[in-house]
């Protein structure tokens, strides 16, 4: 992956390939987008590319989004890393907010809301 230093890097994590592709295509004009299909892959990519912002699904097999958020916080720069979550389960929203996420997008989300919310975190 070639990183454009003029644009922020976004790491998108979702186990659903359709959502991963949709989100990446929606945001590729504003961000250098890196994608991961599970939490383990996300941790490797996050350590490698040091994203400026992360957008992750809460409901994933293996490392779920809540645990992934906790693990991302342990990385260098992780405490200040804006992490946004996506979920179809309203009940998980409060748990994510307890972890200090920057925002939560309920699925299905409006593309404009997603773009605006993430861009505001990095002042794109």
N, C-alpha and C positions, 0 to 999 in steps of 0.2 A: 504494500500500500504506500503510495506517495502522498505525503502530507503537505498541504499548502499552508505555510505558516501565517498567511494573511487571514485565513479563515479558522474558526474554532473547530475542534474535532468532537464529534458526537459518537458515542458508543450506544448502539441500539441492541437490546437483548430481548428476544422472544423466541419461544419454541415453535411458534406457528410460522412456517415459511411465507405464507401469504401476507400476514401482518408485517413481518420483518421486511419483505420486499416493498410493501405499500409505504411504510414509514420511511424507509431509506429513499424511495423515489420522491416522496413529498419534501424531504429535507435536504436533498443533495445540492440544491442551489444555494443554501445558506451555510452548510456545514461540509467538512470532510467527514463522511460517514463510514464508520467501521461497524460491522455486524457480528453478532454472536448468537448462536442458536440454543445455548444453555449457559448456566452459571459458571461452570468450570472454564469453558472457552472464554467467557467474558472476563474472568479474572486474569487469564493469560494475556488477552488483548489489552486490557486496562493497564497492566504492568508494562506492556510494550509501547503502546502509543500515548499513554498518559492523557486520556481525553479531557476536554474542557467541560463536558456535560455528559450525563448518562441518562438514557431513557430505557426502563426495563419493565417487563411484565412481572406481576407478582406471582402468578400461578404457573410455575414451571416444574417439571420433574427434576430430581436431583437437588441441586441448590435452588431453592425458591427465591423469589425476589426480595423477601424480607432478610433472609440469611445473606444473600448476595450484597445487599445494601450494607449490612454489618461488616462483611469482609472487605468491601471497597473502602470503607472508612479506615481500615488498617493499613492501606497502601500509602506510600509517600504522596502528599497532597490530597489524600483521601478525605481528611476531615473537612476541607473546604470545597470538595467536589460537589457541584449541584447534581443531585440525583432526582429524577422525575420517575414516577411509576405509572403504569397503565394497568387497569384491572376492570373486569366485568363484575366483580364482587364488591359491592359497597361496604360490606362489613370489614374488609381488609384495609380500607382507606384510613381508618383511625390508627390501626397498628403501624401502617407505613408512616403516618404523620408523627407517631411517637419516636420513630427513628430519625426524625429531622429531615424528611425529604423536602425538596424544593417545591414540589407540586404533584398533583395526582390527576390523571386523565381517565375518566370512566369510559369504557368501551361500550358501544361504539362512540368514538369521539369525532368531533368536527375537525377536518383538516386545518382550517384556518385557526382554530383555537390551539391546536397542537403547535403549529408553526409559530404563532405569536408568543405562546407560553415559553417555548424553548429558546426562541430568539431573545426574549427579555432577560433570560438568565445569563446570556453571554454578550448582550448588547450588540447583536449582529446587525 
